[in-house]
Amino acid sequence: MDETQRAAQRVADTGRRVAEHVARTGPVRGRASSPDGAVTVVTTPGGPPQEVRVSPSALNMGPRALADEILRVSARASRDAASRVHRALERVADPAAVRALAEIGFERGPDDDDGFGGAHPRESR
């Protein structure tokens, strides 16, 4: 088996382990809320928000301030999703694959869980 075939086999093995892990744990999602809890966003790594919840009190912010807050919270949710992908893949992928995540823009953030328990949520809450 030459180096190309070995590399292809490693990629296939990693893909299988990742698929099995996701099947067991569910999709990786990031979540963040504004400090007052008025805006909550759930997203997948690299994807658009899947869920945006706005409390009635947030409507008092006005359209521009509310839009800005949604964007800020969405960015935090995206960072949370990227960090969760790192933690999930560290369990099943080789270190080079995990390092490659940062190279394509999915940087691991701090291990804080933003008050949502640190679990990999299966469903949005």
C-alpha positions in Angstrom: 0.0 0.0 0.0 1.5 3.3 -1.0 1.4 6.6 0.9 -1.6 7.9 -1.1 -3.6 4.7 -0.3 -2.7 5.0 3.4 -3.8 8.6 3.5 -7.1 7.7 1.8 -7.6 4.9 4.3 -7.0 7.3 7.2 -9.5 9.8 5.8 -12.1 7.0 5.3 -11.4 5.7 8.9 -11.8 9.2 10.3 -15.0 9.8 8.4 -16.4 6.6 9.7 -15.5 7.4 13.3 -17.0 10.9 13.0 -20.2 9.5 11.4 -20.5 7.0 14.2 -19.9 9.6 16.9 -22.5 12.0 15.4 -25.0 9.1 15.2 -24.5 8.5 18.9 -24.5 12.1 20.1 -26.5 14.0 17.5 -25.5 17.0 15.5 -23.1 19.5 17.0 -24.8 22.9 17.7 -23.6 26.1 19.3 -25.7 28.2 21.5 -25.4 31.7 23.0 -27.6 34.2 24.8 -27.4 37.9 25.4 -26.5 38.8 29.0 -30.1 39.6 29.9 -31.4 36.5 28.1 -33.5 38.5 25.7 -31.9 37.0 22.6 -30.8 33.4 22.2 -29.3 31.8 19.0 -28.6 28.2 18.1 -26.4 27.4 15.1 -24.3 24.6 13.6 -20.6 25.0 12.9 -20.2 27.2 9.9 -23.9 27.4 9.2 -26.5 30.1 9.6 -28.6 30.4 12.8 -31.1 27.5 13.1 -33.0 29.1 15.8 -33.3 32.7 17.0 -35.4 33.4 20.0 -36.3 37.0 21.0 -38.1 37.8 24.2 -40.9 40.4 24.2 -38.7 42.7 26.2 -36.1 42.7 23.5 -38.5 44.3 21.1 -38.1 47.5 23.2 -34.5 47.8 21.9 -35.6 49.1 18.6 -34.9 47.5 15.2 -31.2 48.5 14.8 -30.2 47.7 18.3 -32.0 44.3 18.2 -30.4 43.5 14.9 -27.0 44.3 16.3 -27.7 42.2 19.4 -28.8 39.2 17.2 -25.6 39.5 15.2 -23.4 39.6 18.3 -25.2 36.6 19.9 -25.0 34.8 16.5 -21.2 35.3 16.4 -20.9 33.9 19.9 -23.1 30.9 19.0 -20.9 30.2 16.0 -17.7 30.3 18.1 -19.4 27.9 20.6 -20.3 25.6 17.7 -16.7 25.6 16.5 -15.4 24.9 19.9 -17.9 22.0 20.4 -16.8 20.5 17.0 -13.2 20.5 18.3 -14.2 18.8 21.5 -16.3 16.2 19.7 -13.6 15.4 17.0 -10.8 15.2 19.6 -12.5 12.1 20.8 -12.5 10.3 17.4 -10.1 12.0 15.0 -6.3 12.1 14.9 -4.6 15.3 16.0 -3.8 16.4 12.5 -7.5 16.3 11.5 -8.4 18.4 14.6 -5.6 20.9 13.8 -7.0 21.2 10.3 -10.2 22.6 11.7 -8.4 25.7 12.8 -6.8 26.1 9.4 -10.2 26.2 7.8 -11.6 28.7 10.3 -13.1 26.5 13.0 -11.0 27.7 15.9 -11.3 26.1 19.3 -12.5 28.6 21.8 -12.4 28.6 25.6 -14.1 25.6 27.3 -16.8 27.7 28.8 -20.3 26.4 28.2 -22.2 29.7 28.1 -24.4 28.5 30.9 -25.9 25.7 28.8 -24.3 22.8 30.6 -21.4 22.0 28.2 -23.2 19.1 26.6 -23.5 18.6 22.9 -27.2 19.3 22.5 -29.1 16.9 20.3 -32.1 19.2 19.9 -32.4 22.9 20.3 -33.7 24.0 23.6 
